[in-house]
Amino acid sequence: MRKITLQIKDKRSVIISLKKIIGQLQSIAEVVENDKITDQTFTQLLAVKGGASRVCKDIISKGVLSNLDKYSTDELEAALEVIFRLD
């Protein structure tokens, strides 16, 4: 798949989401490092997984699908394959 370019407002939204995921991962790392793993740790990990899936879908939908005319059929199929693998 070719390089995806996002509009400024979409890029900001994606970056905010990524920073939230990074914060959650740092929190999880601290919990593991301090041997304080609980059921909440797994809930946070699932939230990270869901957040990462949402970011992928956002990038594809806002970057690729909003510019359909610029992508070949093969590139669009590759983007859809990524979306289907996320869930």
N, C-alpha and C positions, 0 to 999 in steps of 0.2 A: 504494500500500500504506500502511496506517495505521502510526502510530508503534509501534515494538516495544519492550516493556519486558522486561528480563532480571532474573532473580533475582540477588541479591548475589553468590553463589558463581559463577554463570555470567558475570556482569559482570567479576569479578576475572580469571577465566580468559581472557576476550576481551581485556581490557586488557593482561595479560601477553603474550599473543600479538602484540598490536599494538605493544607496546614492543620486542619482538624484531625485528619487521619494520622499525620505525623505526631501530633500531640497525644493521640490515643495510644499509638505504638510506643512512644517514650514512657507513658504511664505504665503500660503493660510490661515493658522491659524493667522498670524499677520494681514492680511487684515481683517479677520472676527473680530478679537479682537479690531481693530481700527475703526470698522464700515465703511470700505472703499470697500465694496463689489460692484463689477462691472461685466459686461459681461465677462471680462477677467478672473475673478475668476472662472466662470463656465468652461471656456476654459481650465484653469489649472487643474480643477478637472477631466475633461475628459482626459487630458493628463496623469494624475496620474492613472486613471482607465486603459487606454491603456498600460501604462508602466508596471503596475502590471500584466496585461494579458500576455504581452511579456515575463516578467520574469518567470511566471509560465510555459509558453510554452518552454522557453529556458531550464529551469531546467528539464522538462520532456524529451525534445528531446535530450539534451546532457547527461542527467544522466540515463534515462531509455532506450530510444530507441537506444542509442549507445551500450547498453549491453543486447540486446534482449534475448540472450541465458541464461541469469541469472534470468529471470523473468518468472513466470507462466502465463498461459493464463488469469487467473483471475486478476493478478496484472497488466498485459498489458491493459486489458479491463478497469480497474479502472483508469489507467493513461489516456486512451482515453476519458473516461467520463469527467475527469477534463478539458481536452482540449476543448471538445464540450460545456461545461458549461461556458467557458470564454467569448465567443462572443455573 
